[in-house]
Amino acid sequence: QGNNLLCSNWDRESLDKLDYNGIYEYFYGMKYDRRFEPEQYPHGIPAEEFEETIMDYLPVSKEEIRQWAVFDEGRQVYRVFLYEGTRITAGLLQWSVIIFIFQSDTDTPGY
């Protein structure tokens, strides 16, 4: 499946279709202004760090992330997924997320 944020047809009602484990590295890069180093997480990404990073960029709750991503409840970590050949620049992703939020806030009745 791979990182499907920019190559899927999705909206607020279909956020469960995104690959949260796959997009984490891009959101990490935008949040911390450095490349995600999976070697630092040999047992998985701590739940709080993963969830806060995802929630900074997408309108989802911790409970939804735990349901939709690959989450190890016993260890309280998320599995690291990296897909070769799918790297994009953080700037492109950042603009896409900004456009999504802008469009959703102005085009979605009742939100």
Secondary structure, 3 states (H helix, E strand, C coil): CCCCCCCCCCCHHHHHHCCHHHHHHHHHHHHHCCCCCHHHCCCCEEHHHHHHHHHHHCCCCHHHHHHHCCEECCCCEECCCCCCCCCCCHHHHHHHHHHHHHHHHHHCCCC
